[in-house]
Amino acid sequence: MIYSVVVPFFNEEESIRPLYESLTRVMESLHGEYELIFVNDGSTDNTKQLLGKTAAKDRHVAVLNNAKKMGQTASLKIGFEKARGDIVVSMDGDMQNDPNDIPKLATELKCGYDFVCGWRYMRKDPASKKIASWFGNLVQKAVFKSHLHDISCTLRVYTKDSIKVLPLKREGAHRFIPYLLMMKGKRPSEVKVNHLPRRYGRTKYGFSRSFKVAYDFLTLIFNRKSWT
């Protein structure tokens, strides 16, 4: 069994070492072969240099560098294309996803699902962000008739076959990965996961992002072919 963990980074220099150390402990405990694919999305701090040093000392680490900021969707796509694992994991690079949740997500996947989503049932975010996320998830569940509680949690595990058919054609698609996979006939599950307070750096999401998400959601509803 081979595990591939794909993590996009943008200006996350402070989180690299603790995330790498935590991921290494968890992946070693799974007693399988693994690779950590770190995608530097055109960072302007020391992220590129620190990731390079990490890869130089650990054969499990591969670093992919975007020449400029391309966004989370493009970074995940680049990482997924590089991944050779039977099980592929995606997560954020800001240390708010907990690597210790990976084993239980992988265990759930092995029950016959095509992908498993993390559900941040106790989010460590400002109230405004939690309310916006709650409302967005409520609307999406109603529109897509889905049982999933947390569509936007990046912490997910996928089978290799799911990654092969995942359409990431346009920026913003990473927000709707569960629905894009369900449109391809893939079967989802969901597991409650930890959500940690942000200890390093600053959030990359501002007020304007809410409008972008709303626009993307409307186009997904009314023009699905442009996404798939």
N, C-alpha and C positions, 0 to 999 in steps of 0.2 A: 504494500500500500504506500503510495506516494502522496504527500500533502503539499500543496502550494498555497502560500499566504501572500496575497497581493495587497500592498499598502501604498496609496498615493501620499505624497508629502508636498506641502507648499509652505515654506518658511516655518518649519517646525523643528529648528535646531535643538531646542531644549528637550524635546520629547524623544529624540532618536535613541539615545542610550538606554533610558529606562524601558522604552517599548521593546527595543531589541533584546534586552536581558530578560524581560518577562516572556516574550515570545519564545525565546530559546529554551527557557525552563519548561514551558508548556509543551512545545513540540518534541523535546527530548523525552518527555513523559509518555508520549503516544507510541513510542517504540516502533516507529516506521521511518521511512526515508522522508525528508522534507526539504523544501526550499523556501526562502523568504525573498520575495520579489518587491523591492522598494523602488517606487517610481517618483523621481524628483521632478515636480511640475514647474520647472523654470524658476526655482526659488532664488531670492535675492539676498538671503542671509548665508549662513555657513552650512546649510542643509546638504548641498552637493558634496562639499569637502568631507563632512562627517560621515555621510553615507559611504563615500569612497573608502574611507579609513576602515569602516565596519566591514565592508566587503573584502578588503585586503587581508583581514585576519580570520575570516570565516568563510569556508567554501560553500556553506549553505546560503550565503547571501549573494543575490544578484541585484545590481543597481542599473536602472534605466533612467537616462536624463533627457527630459524634453528641453529643446533649445530655448523655448519660450513657454509661458504659461498657456496651457491648452485646455485646462479645466479637468474636473474630476471624471467626467465620462470618458474623455479621451485617454486619461491616465489609467483608468481601470481597463479599458480596452487593450491598451498596450501591454499591461501586465498580464491580462488573461491570455493574450496571444503568445506570450512567453511561457506561460505555465504549462508544466508537463504532468501535473498531479492527477491522480484518480479522484481526489477530493480537492476542491479549490475553495479557499477562504478569502473573503474581502473584509477589510476593516479600515477605519480612519487612522490617521497618523498622529492624532492629537491627544492620545492616551485617555479618551473618554470611553472608548470600547475596551472591555476587559478581556485580555487574551485567555484568562482562565475559563472563559465560557466556551472556548472552541471545542474542547472534548465533548461536552454535552450536545452541542450542535451537530458534531460529527456522528455521535451515537444515534441521534434522531434521524439523520440522513440515511443511515444504514438500515433503518426500518422500512425502507422502500420508497422514500420520497426522492424527488428530483432536486429540490433545494429546500433549505431551512432558513427562515428569517429570524433574527433576533428581535425580541420585543422588549424595549426599554420601559418596563412598566413603572419604574420609579426614576424618572428623568431628573438629572442634576443640572437643570437649565433655568434661566430666568422665567418668571411666570408668563410673560408675554410670548416667549418662544414656545412654552408648553401648551398654552391655549391655542396658538396658531396651528401647532402640530396636531393637537387633538381635533380641532375643527376640520383640518385637511384630511386626516385619516377617516373621520366620520363620513365626510362627503364621498371620499374614494370608495369606502366600503359599500355605500349605498349604490353608487354608480356601477361598480364592477361586481357587485354581489359577492364580495370576498369576506372571509372570516379573519383575515389578517388585521392585527391591531396597530402595527407600526411599519408602514410602507417605506419610510425613509431611513430606517436604521441600516447603516452600511455593513454592520457585522452580519454576514450571511455565509453559509456553506453551500456548495453546489457540486453536483456530479460533473464529470468531464463532459458528458454528452450535453448537459444543459448549457455549459459555457460555449460549446460549439455552435449552438443554434441561437444564442443570445444576440439580438440585434441592438447594437449601440451605434446607431447611425447619426445621431445628432446630439449636441451638447444639451445636457439636462436629462438624458435618458437614464442616468444612474438613479434618479429619484423614483423611477417607475419600473425598475428591474423585475420585481415580482410579477407585475401585470404583464410585462413584455414576455416573460417566460410562460405565464399561464396562457397567453394568446398562442403560444407554440405548443400547447398541450401538456406542459410540465406541471407536475403535482407538487404543491407546496406544503410545508408545515411551519410551525412557529414555536419558539422556545423563549421563555422569559430569561433576560440577561441583565447583568449589571450595567449601570450607566454611571460613570465616575465624574466627579467635578473636574472642570478644566483647571489644571495646575500650571500649564506652561503656555506661553504665547497668548495670542488674542484670536477670538472667533473671526472667521472669514465671511460670516454671513451678516449682511445689513438689511435695512428695511426694504431696499429695492429688490432683494431676493424674493420676497413674498409675491411681488407682482410678476416676476419671471416664472415662479412656480405655478401661479394661477394661470398664466398664459399657456405654459407648457401643458398643464392639465387639460385645459379646454381643447387644445389642438389634439391631444391624445384621444379625447372623447370623440371629436368630430372629424378627425383626419388621421385615423389610425395607420393608414398605409404609409404615411410619411415617417412613422416611427418604426415600422416593421419591414 
